[in-house]
């Protein structure tokens, strides 16, 4: 049976991981959040270094392609930012569709006030995530999050609903 891949994308601190965790439980899906690979690579390479960039995308593509080939449905969290190749999303989609996977894009947004409140949370610190709102704003001003727009099958404003409500909304959307 072909897999379904839900790509939750949005800025750091928007709640992708929290929502994805709740959705994974609700829908009995596996969660492959981007920091599983990012944090592993940071043990050996500096963020943004040539080996880091090479292996991050290679591992993401190979693992997700392999899961899709097995018919495994999963959620992938993704922060579109300019250290990721602009070809990554087209390559990922091509890889997944080669295994007849259905790809669903869920964009997660929130207000700057919500981002500032969440940025230094314990869950963000557990993974090696961006934890300073001031640094986030500095990076954003420098274009670090400039990335071609991703498709959006469903839009979630995580500052307007709880993570449980967001997961339920996505789950209902998947059932349609």
SULQUIJO-V183405 format. One record per helix or strand. SS is the DSSP state (hx for helix, st for strand). FROM is the first residue (numbers start at 1). TO is the last residue. Records with the same first field share a line. If there is no record, write none. Layout:
# SULQUIJO-V183405
SS: FROM-TO ; FROM-TO
This chain:
# SULQUIJO-V183405
st: 4-9 ; 30-33 ; 74-78 ; 102-109 ; 154-157
hx: 16-27 ; 35-42 ; 50-69 ; 88-97 ; 112-118 ; 122-126 ; 133-141 ; 163-175
